[in-house]
Amino acid sequence: MFSKKDIQAIFDREYINGEKFWSRADGNIYSPIGSSTLDTLFVLSDLGLSISDYPVIAKAVDLVFSYQTPDINRF
């Protein structure tokens, strides 16, 4: 079981890749593998956290959705 201290350690590393929400300075939200924005959001979700628990999660999700393109529904 993860403690609040463990979860806080994830949030304390938010700028580990150079930019907010675990993204890189060049805006890449997909790498590096294991500590990217998407990977971190998956881990936080697996831990049972939601946007209502921590506002930073909602902001990170908004960043991910900002990369959505109009052709996303073509499949």
C-alpha positions as CSV (number, residue, x, y, z in Angstrom):
1,M,0.0,0.0,0.0
2,F,1.2,3.5,-0.8
3,S,1.2,6.2,1.8
4,K,0.5,9.9,1.3
5,K,4.3,10.4,1.6
6,D,4.9,8.1,-1.4
7,I,2.2,9.9,-3.4
8,Q,3.7,13.3,-2.4
9,A,7.1,12.1,-3.7
10,I,5.5,11.7,-7.1
11,F,4.2,15.3,-7.0
12,D,7.5,16.6,-5.7
13,R,9.1,15.3,-8.9
14,E,6.7,17.1,-11.2
15,Y,9.5,19.0,-12.9
16,I,11.9,16.1,-13.1
17,N,11.9,16.2,-16.9
18,G,12.3,20.0,-17.2
19,E,8.7,21.2,-17.4
20,K,5.5,21.1,-15.4
21,F,3.3,18.0,-15.2
22,W,6.3,15.6,-15.8
23,S,6.7,16.8,-19.4
24,R,10.0,17.7,-21.1
25,A,11.2,21.2,-21.7
26,D,10.4,20.8,-25.4
27,G,6.7,20.0,-24.5
28,N,7.0,16.2,-25.0
29,I,4.5,14.5,-22.7
30,Y,5.4,11.0,-23.9
31,S,9.0,10.5,-22.8
32,P,11.1,9.6,-21.0
33,I,9.4,6.3,-20.6
34,G,8.5,5.7,-17.0
35,S,8.4,9.3,-15.9
36,S,6.4,11.0,-18.6
37,T,3.2,12.9,-18.1
38,L,1.1,10.0,-19.4
39,D,3.0,7.4,-17.4
40,T,2.7,9.4,-14.2
41,L,-1.1,9.9,-14.8
42,F,-1.5,6.2,-15.3
43,V,0.3,5.5,-12.0
44,L,-1.7,8.0,-10.1
45,S,-4.9,6.5,-11.5
46,D,-3.8,3.0,-10.6
47,L,-3.2,4.3,-7.1
48,G,-6.9,5.4,-7.0
49,L,-6.3,9.2,-7.2
50,S,-8.6,11.4,-9.1
51,I,-8.8,15.0,-10.2
52,S,-10.9,15.8,-7.2
53,D,-8.1,14.6,-4.9
54,Y,-5.3,16.8,-6.4
55,P,-5.9,19.8,-8.7
56,V,-2.6,19.2,-10.4
57,I,-4.0,16.0,-11.9
58,A,-6.7,18.0,-13.6
59,K,-4.2,20.4,-15.0
60,A,-2.0,17.6,-16.3
61,V,-5.0,16.0,-18.0
62,D,-5.8,19.3,-19.6
63,L,-2.2,19.4,-20.9
64,V,-2.7,15.9,-22.4
65,F,-6.0,16.9,-24.1
66,S,-4.3,20.0,-25.5
67,Y,-2.4,17.7,-27.8
68,Q,-5.6,16.2,-29.2
69,T,-6.0,16.9,-32.9
70,P,-9.2,17.2,-34.9
71,D,-8.6,13.9,-36.7
72,I,-8.7,12.0,-33.4
73,N,-12.2,10.6,-34.2
74,R,-11.4,9.3,-37.7
75,F,-11.3,5.7,-36.6
